[in-house]
Structure formats: C-alpha cells, structure tokens
C-alpha cells in the first residue's frame, strides 16, 4: 500500500524552481575588424538540476574616442555542443549591407520570452530601419538565432538557434560567450555579461526526496 501511495503522489511532485545567476567582470576590448574575437566562460555546477529557462545579459561600451557600430558585431553563446547566435550583424539586409550604424553602448537581456528580434531592434525602438538610435541600446530581446555566415546574413534568414535549445538539459555546464567585431571602424568593449538559469530538480532527485520524506513520516507514526 505504501508503494502504491508513492506512485500516486509522483505525478504531483512539487518542483520548486531555483534561479541562479553567474556574472563576469569586465572581459575586455573586442578586436576591431577581426574574426578572432574575444571569449569568456561561466560555469554552473548543479548536476541534479534541469534547465527550465535561461537569460543572458550583455553590457558593451564604445572604446573611448572611437566610432564603433552595432551592426559590426557578432555574438554567440555555446556550451560546447549547442550554439545559439545572440547577435549577427544587427540590421544587415539587402538595404543595409553593413548592418545598423548605431554608435552606442549596450545594456540588454536576451530572453526567449521577448517578442523583439535583436536583428531588427531599430524597427521596434525607432519605428523603421533607417532611423538611428538616439541613445544606448537597452531592453529585452530575442536572440538573433540566425546561423548564417555573418558576411551574408539577412533579416529573412531562418532562425535555427534559440535559448530554448538549452531547456531540458542539466545545469552542470559551462557557457562560453564569443564576440567579434567584423568590420573596421572602431571597437566595442565587453564590460560584463551574465547567465541566469531557472532550474528545477531532476525527477529522480524529487522522487528520492519524496521517498525519504514518506519513510521518515512512517517512522514517526509507528507506535512505540
């Protein structure tokens, strides 16, 4: 009867979500006009937790005295297996072959729940692709997702990668941010970045906790 009770309770196991954020310090200057780029890694160590959601924040500034355009930038996030394009020459299309020429700092969050594609952020902020930003790029955006070569990427390309690709995976993994400035003009620097994971216990871990709790309860109720 006790084993039957366990089976009946398993579907209703309450899995409290845990939110964990890891942040970097200043990463450094992104080499100008180079595919070499710069990278930084953050490591999570929660083997019994399953990723339910993920957000990535990115802080950029223009190197002092330089004109650095956001349309030059290419960023991706990888765990060594899954690669998600965060930014891929924002704005680049047939009408804007070099992408957006906004010389601005950046303080943004990438989240799958956003409705705004980072590749076309001008349309969302200024109303059209030809109107530049009047201040820093801020807000919450969908990752670009286009795996197309940055030299040819266009707005209409399929978006085959997403932060949701990490959902359902265990949280004990290292995330690496790669960033490159693919056109010579000026340099951005990465002032910091972070990854926030929303996780829940693996079902097996929750089941073991349930069994342990029921066992303890049964012992306490056992007549002396």
C-alpha positions as CSV (number, residue, x, y, z in Angstrom):
1,X,0.0,0.0,0.0
2,X,2.9,2.3,0.8
3,X,4.4,1.8,-2.7
4,X,1.0,2.5,-4.3
5,X,0.8,5.7,-2.4
6,X,4.2,6.7,-3.7
7,X,3.2,6.0,-7.3
8,X,0.1,8.1,-6.8
9,X,2.0,11.0,-5.4
10,X,4.8,11.1,-8.0
11,X,2.8,13.0,-10.7
12,X,2.0,15.7,-8.2
13,X,5.6,16.3,-7.0
14,X,6.1,20.0,-6.4
15,X,9.3,21.1,-8.1
16,X,10.3,24.5,-6.7
17,X,12.2,26.5,-9.3
18,X,15.6,27.9,-8.4
19,X,17.1,31.0,-10.1
20,X,20.9,31.2,-10.3
21,X,22.9,34.0,-11.9
22,X,26.6,33.9,-12.7
23,X,28.3,37.1,-13.8
24,X,31.6,38.1,-15.3
25,X,33.7,41.1,-14.6
26,X,35.0,43.3,-17.5
27,X,36.1,41.0,-20.3
28,X,38.0,43.5,-22.5
29,X,38.2,45.1,-25.9
30,X,36.8,43.2,-28.9
31,X,39.4,43.2,-31.7
32,X,38.3,45.5,-34.5
33,X,37.8,44.1,-37.9
34,X,38.8,40.5,-36.9
35,X,37.2,37.1,-36.8
36,X,39.5,36.2,-33.9
37,X,37.1,37.8,-31.4
38,X,37.2,37.5,-27.6
39,X,35.5,35.0,-25.3
40,X,34.6,34.5,-21.7
41,X,33.2,31.5,-19.8
42,X,30.8,31.0,-16.8
43,X,30.5,27.5,-15.2
44,X,27.4,26.1,-13.4
45,X,27.7,23.1,-11.1
46,X,24.2,21.8,-10.5
47,X,24.2,18.2,-11.9
48,X,20.8,17.3,-10.4
49,X,19.0,20.4,-11.7
50,X,17.2,20.7,-15.1
51,X,17.2,24.0,-17.0
52,X,13.7,25.4,-17.3
53,X,14.7,28.8,-18.6
54,X,17.8,30.9,-19.5
55,X,18.5,34.5,-19.9
56,X,21.8,36.2,-21.0
57,X,22.7,39.8,-20.3
58,X,25.3,41.8,-22.2
59,X,27.0,45.1,-21.3
60,X,29.0,46.8,-24.0
61,X,30.6,50.3,-24.3
62,X,32.4,52.0,-27.1
63,X,36.1,52.3,-26.7
64,X,37.0,55.9,-25.7
65,X,37.3,58.2,-28.8
66,X,36.1,55.6,-31.3
67,X,33.1,55.2,-33.5
68,X,32.0,51.5,-33.2
69,X,28.9,50.4,-35.0
70,X,26.5,47.8,-33.5
71,X,25.9,46.3,-37.0
72,X,29.6,45.1,-36.9
73,X,29.0,42.8,-34.0
74,X,28.7,39.0,-33.9
75,X,28.0,37.2,-30.7
76,X,27.1,33.6,-29.8
77,X,26.7,31.5,-26.7
78,X,27.8,27.9,-26.6
79,X,28.1,25.1,-24.0
80,X,30.4,23.2,-26.3
81,X,27.6,21.3,-28.0
82,X,24.7,23.8,-28.6
83,X,25.5,27.1,-30.2
84,X,23.0,30.0,-30.1
85,X,23.5,33.1,-32.1
86,X,22.9,36.1,-29.9
87,X,23.8,38.9,-32.4
88,X,24.6,38.5,-36.1
89,X,25.3,41.9,-37.8
90,X,22.2,43.6,-36.5
91,X,20.2,45.2,-39.2
92,X,22.1,43.7,-42.1
93,X,19.9,43.1,-45.1
94,X,19.8,43.9,-48.8
95,X,19.0,47.5,-48.0
96,X,21.6,47.8,-45.2
97,X,24.6,45.6,-46.3
98,X,26.7,46.8,-43.3
99,X,24.0,46.5,-40.7
100,X,23.0,49.3,-38.3
101,X,25.5,52.2,-37.9
102,X,24.5,53.0,-34.3
103,X,27.5,54.1,-32.3
104,X,26.0,53.3,-28.9
105,X,26.6,51.4,-25.7
106,X,24.6,48.3,-25.0
107,X,22.8,47.0,-21.9
108,X,20.5,44.3,-23.0
109,X,19.0,41.0,-21.9
110,X,18.4,38.0,-24.3
111,X,15.3,36.0,-23.4
112,X,13.2,33.6,-25.3
113,X,10.0,35.2,-23.9
114,X,10.7,38.5,-25.6
115,X,8.8,39.4,-28.8
116,X,11.5,41.6,-30.2
117,X,14.2,40.2,-32.6
118,X,17.5,41.8,-31.8
119,X,18.4,41.8,-35.5
120,X,15.7,44.4,-36.2
121,X,15.8,46.4,-33.0
122,X,15.6,49.7,-34.8
123,X,12.1,48.9,-36.1
124,X,11.0,48.2,-32.5
125,X,12.6,51.3,-31.0
126,X,12.6,54.0,-33.6
127,X,9.9,52.7,-35.9
128,X,11.9,51.9,-39.0
129,X,15.3,50.5,-40.1
130,X,16.7,53.8,-41.4
131,X,16.3,55.8,-38.2
132,X,19.3,55.5,-35.9
133,X,19.2,55.2,-32.1
134,X,19.4,58.4,-30.1
135,X,20.8,56.7,-27.0
136,X,22.1,53.4,-25.7
137,X,20.5,50.1,-26.8
138,X,18.6,48.8,-23.8
139,X,15.8,46.3,-23.3
140,X,14.9,42.6,-23.5
141,X,15.3,40.9,-26.9
142,X,15.1,37.5,-28.6
143,X,18.5,36.1,-29.6
144,X,19.1,36.6,-33.3
145,X,19.1,32.9,-33.9
146,X,20.4,33.1,-37.5
147,X,23.2,30.6,-38.1
148,X,24.0,32.2,-41.4
149,X,27.6,33.4,-42.1
150,X,27.8,36.9,-40.8
151,X,29.1,38.2,-44.1
152,X,25.8,37.3,-45.9
153,X,23.2,37.2,-43.1
154,X,19.9,38.9,-43.8
155,X,16.8,39.6,-41.9
156,X,14.8,37.0,-43.8
157,X,17.1,34.1,-43.0
158,X,15.8,31.2,-40.9
159,X,16.3,31.4,-37.2
160,X,17.6,27.9,-36.4
161,X,19.0,28.5,-32.9
162,X,17.3,29.7,-29.7
163,X,18.0,29.9,-26.0
164,X,15.2,27.3,-25.6
165,X,17.7,24.8,-27.0
166,X,19.2,24.6,-23.5
167,X,15.9,23.9,-21.8
168,X,15.6,20.3,-20.6
169,X,19.4,19.9,-20.2
170,X,21.2,19.5,-16.9
171,X,22.6,22.7,-15.4
172,X,26.1,21.4,-14.8
173,X,27.7,23.0,-17.8
174,X,30.0,25.8,-18.9
175,X,28.6,28.6,-21.1
176,X,31.1,30.5,-23.3
177,X,30.3,33.9,-24.8
178,X,32.1,34.7,-28.0
179,X,32.1,38.2,-29.5
180,X,33.7,39.6,-32.7
181,X,33.7,42.9,-34.5
182,X,33.7,42.0,-38.1
183,X,34.2,45.4,-39.8
184,X,36.9,48.0,-39.3
185,X,35.6,51.3,-37.8
186,X,36.1,51.3,-34.1
187,X,35.9,48.9,-31.2
188,X,33.4,47.9,-28.5
189,X,34.5,46.5,-25.2
190,X,32.6,43.9,-23.1
191,X,32.1,45.5,-19.7
192,X,30.3,42.4,-18.4
193,X,27.9,39.6,-19.1
194,X,25.8,37.1,-17.2
195,X,23.7,34.0,-17.5
196,X,20.6,33.4,-15.4
197,X,19.3,29.9,-15.2
198,X,15.9,28.9,-13.9
199,X,16.1,25.2,-12.9
200,X,14.0,22.5,-11.3
201,X,15.2,19.3,-9.6
202,X,15.6,16.2,-11.8
203,X,12.6,13.9,-11.4
204,X,14.8,11.2,-9.9
205,X,16.0,13.7,-7.3
206,X,12.5,14.7,-6.4
207,X,11.4,11.1,-6.2
208,X,14.2,10.3,-3.8
209,X,13.3,13.2,-1.6
210,X,9.7,12.1,-1.6
211,X,10.6,8.6,-0.6
212,X,12.8,9.8,2.1
213,X,10.1,12.1,3.4
214,X,7.5,9.3,3.4
215,X,9.9,6.9,5.2
216,X,10.5,9.5,7.9
217,X,6.8,10.1,8.3
218,X,6.1,6.4,8.6
219,X,8.8,6.1,11.3
220,X,7.3,8.9,13.3
221,X,3.8,7.4,13.1
222,X,5.0,3.9,14.1
223,X,3.5,3.0,17.5
224,X,6.0,2.7,20.3
